[in-house]
């Protein structure tokens, strides 16, 4: 999980936005529209990053297509401390 998080957050363009999505979802579930408003990002940008995070099993959806709520995956919850260490290093 550590290598995957480094790659998704620090190794690819847009990693800061993916990290911000993870931080938001750690507090509560959101759908993509709510995330775009909460993070002040374009809806299509959020959709793109959510898709990447979902494909890599970092977040999991629940619900139907439009109203899907996203939650942190079990794997990320178990390794959230690793994410926090990466976040601390890249936000400085």
NUFI-879669 format. One record per residue: x, y, z of N, C-alpha, C in turn; residue in three letters. Coordinates in steps of 0.001 Angstrom, whole numbers, plus 500000, padded with zeros to 6 digits. Layout:
XYZXYZXYZala
...
This chain:
500822498802500000500000500000500000500867501263500000unk
502000501212500684502853502398500760503344502824499375unk
503826501880498585504310502198497240503182502764496384unk
502015502162496486500862502627495721500514504068496102unk
500484504368497388500150505727497825501196506740497390unk
502456506375497476503502507280496992503305507566495505unk
503012506539494741502821506697493303501598507568493007unk
500486507307493687499250508048493437499316509500493893unk
500068509761494946500075511097495529501299511912495125unk
502467511310495169503693512058494897504276511791493516unk
503911510671492915504543510286491666503778510631490409unk
502555511087490557501735511389489385501204512813489484unk
500979513401488328500370514725488283498975514655488917unk
498618515644489688497306515651490322497268514969491669unk
498413514552492155498469513828493418497956514621494613unk
498183515920494603497695516755495707496170516711495751unk
495528516775494590494065516698494568493574515340495050unk
494264514269494676493875512945495162494040512868496681unk
495113513446497191495333513454498641494241514269499336unk
493847515390498751492778516204499343491461515434499369unk
491196514652498340489985513827498306490034512792499429unk
491179512142499585491343511154500655491123511810502017unk
491719512986502230491560513689503509490084514001503768unk
489364514446502747487941514765502912487144513519503251unk
487422512423502546486676511186502775487013510536504120unk
488142510889504688488483510377506017487564510986507076unk
487025512162506779486141512842507726484695512382507595unk
484257512149506345482870511716506092482733511310504632unk
481703510529504299481488510158502900480944511339502090unk
481310511390500826480832512412499898480514511759498563unk
479642512387497770479534512024496357480434512993495588unk
480562512794494285481509513616493518481106515090493490unk
479824515355493401479364516744493398479714517431494724unk
479468516746495819479788517301497136481294517524497294unk
482088516567496787483548516724496845483996517942496044unk
483424518141494870483822519285494041483520520596494762unk
482394520656495457482060521866496211482950522015497447unk
483130520934498175483936520967499399485385521369499122unk
485942520864498025487354521092497711487568522226496714unk
486459522830496261486521523914495284487278523492494021unk
486916522311493515487499521764492293486405521546491252unk
486769521573489997485831521295488918485303519865489052unk
484031519687488767483391518379488887484123517318488058unk
484512517662486820485202516686485955486571516313486525unk
487216517251487156488503516973487804488310515969488935unk
487286516199489742487002515278490846486670513894490306unk
485834513813489271485468512525488669486727511779488225unk
487641512481487591488888511873487112489680511273488278unk
489874512053489328490679511578490459489965510484491243unk
488655510584491378487883509539492055488011508226491291unk
487962508300489979488103507095489152489456506429489398unk
490521507215489434491865506674489677491945506040491065unk
491413506732492065491449506195493434490617504923493556unk
489474504901492868488618503705492905489289502536492188unk
489884502777491036490562501710490283491718501100491067unk
492302501885491960493436501407492755493032500974494161unk
491726500787494371491178500288495636491557501132496854unk
491630502440496634491894503357497731490572503858498310unk
489565503992497441488225504360497886487223503372497299unk
486066503302497934485007502384497496483683503144497406unk
482899502877496338481600503530496210480482502707496849unk
479429503403497231478207502766497693477049503572497114unk
476079502874496545474904503559496018474802503476494512unk
473822504212493958473598504187492519474549505151491809unk
474427505218490495475362505965489662475516507420490071unk
474447508199490070474578509627490359474854509896491835unk
474145509224492690474263509504494113475303508689494846unk
476204508032494125477227507212494786477940508011495856unk
478035507408497023478864507974498080480177507215498104unk
481238507921498345482561507300498386483071507272499820unk
483699506154500155484293505905501461485736505455501258unk
486549505596502277487893505024502208487774503505502207unk
488633502848501445488631501384501420489160500847502746unk
488852499601502988489345498932504199490872498962504229unk
491495498735503066492955498709502976493555500064503351unk
492930501137502868493466502454503202493239502778504671unk
492079502427505195491828502677506617492879501993507476unk
493250500760507095494250500010507854495646500611507726unk
495863501398506664497176501983506402497142503504506380unk
496159504078507039495984505531506986497194506275507550unk
497880505683508493499072506318509046500150506509507977unk
500238505585507035501190505717505919500798506912505059unk
499505507018504769499029508162503997499381509464504702unk
499153509528506008499445510741506775500932511108506694unk
501817510117506752503256510389506654503589510961505278unk
503006510401504237503238510899502876502691512315502758unk
501483512538503251500857513865503212501752514901503908unk
502261514550505072503123515474505804504375515841505004unk
504914514881504276506134515142503491505851515969502247unk
504713515760501587504481516475500327503858517855500521unk
503181518061501624502534519372501828503507520426502320unk
504685520044502764505678520999503270506329521760502151unk
